[in-house]
């Protein structure tokens, strides 16, 4: 499903950050090259966690009898948010997986961060992104207080 409404893109970002859906959120750069909120997203699928949450909300409690599917690899955005919860900000990040998490958390409104376009650094052979997390927002702190990860 392709989403272009600003509120719907934000909802997709929250669902992606919480691991309930797989989605591709279009990066948005203004003409000056700085990062801003995305204006479009493509929802790929509902994750196993998303289906479990839907079943839980419907009162089924996931009792389908099917064996559990293996967990996805990589860092989940909410797990990453919990990892940086007590960090000193601003926090500079150049790891690609972590930047993907930061992008999802930023789109969901959980962190205030700046993500640079991919640049070639003198010390590196390959182009890299750089993210700077300025803070965890009150919305992100509320998510951490709920204890979901």
N, C-alpha and C positions, 0 to 999 in steps of 0.2 A: 504494500500500500504506500503510495507516495503522498506525503503530507507537506503542505506549504503554508497553512495558516499559522501565524506566530504562536498562538496559544497551544495549538496541537503539536507544533515542533517542540515546545517546552515540555509538554506532557510526554512525548516520545523520549525526550532526553532524560526525564526522571525515570521512566520505565526502563530505559537502557542502563542508567546508572544503578538502578536497584537490581539489575540482572533478570528482569522479568521478560524482556524481549531482546531480540537481536535486531539492530538497526544501524543503518549507515546515515550519519548526519553530515550533510554537506558542509565543509569548512567555508567560512565566510570571511573574505578579506575585503577591506575597502580599497579604494584606488591608491591610498598611501601605503598599503601593504600591512596595515595593522589588523589584528584579529577583532572580530565583533561576533555577536550572536548569529547563529545559523538561521537561514530562512527556509530551508527545506530538509526533509528527512525521508528515508526509505525504510519502512518497517519490513524486515525480512521474515521473521517468524516469532512466535511465542516460545520462550525457552521452557525446559522441563520445570524449572522453578516457577515460571509464570503459570503453567498448567496446574501445578500443585497448588499455587495460591488461588487460582480460579476454583478448583475443586474444594479447597478449604472454605472459601467464601460461600460456595453453594452448599456446604455442609456435607460434602462427600468424604472429606479427610483423606483423599488420595488412596482409597481402598479399591483400586482397580485390579489388583492381583498381578499386574504386569511387573516384571523385574525392574528395579531402578536402572536408569541409564547412567553411564559414566559421567562424572562431572567434567565441565569444560576446563581447558587448560588456560593459563594466563592469569593475570591479576584482575580481580573484579573491582570495579570502581568503588563500591562501598567498603570493601576490605582495605583498599588503598586509603580511603578517607580515614578509616580507623587507624591505619599505620601512621599517618601524618598528624593525627589529632593533637599530640603534645609537642610537635615540632616548633622550632623558632622560625618565625616568618619575617621577611620574605624567604621563601624556600625555592632554590634554583634546581631545576630538574632537566637532565638531558637524555634519560633513558626512554626509548621509543614506547615501550609498554606502559610505563608510568605516564607518559604524555597522553597516550590514548585514554587512560583513566582520568587524567586532569581535564581533558576535553569534554568527556562525558559529564564529569562533576560540575564543570563550568556551565555547560549547557543546561544542566538540571538546577543551577543556581546554588549549589552546595559550596563552591569555592569562588573566590575572586582571584582570577589568574590572567596572565598574559602569555600567549603562545606565539612564538615567532614563526614566520614562514621557514621552510627548509633552507638552510644556508650551508655553504661550504666553509668549514673552519680550517685554519692553517694547520692545526695539530692533527686533523683527521683526513683520511683519504676520501671518505664518503660524506655527502651532505647530511646535516643533522638539524633537528628541531631543538628549540630551547623553550622551556616553560618556566615562568616565575609565579609561584603561588603567593599572593599577597596576604591572604587570610582565609579561614574557613568562615563562611557567612553564617548569620543567625539561623538561616534555613538549614544549613549543613550541620550546625551544632544541635539543632532540634532533631535531625535525623540520627545523629550519634546518640543523643539522649534516649531515643526510642529503643536503642540497643539492637537494631537490625543490622546485620552485616552479610 
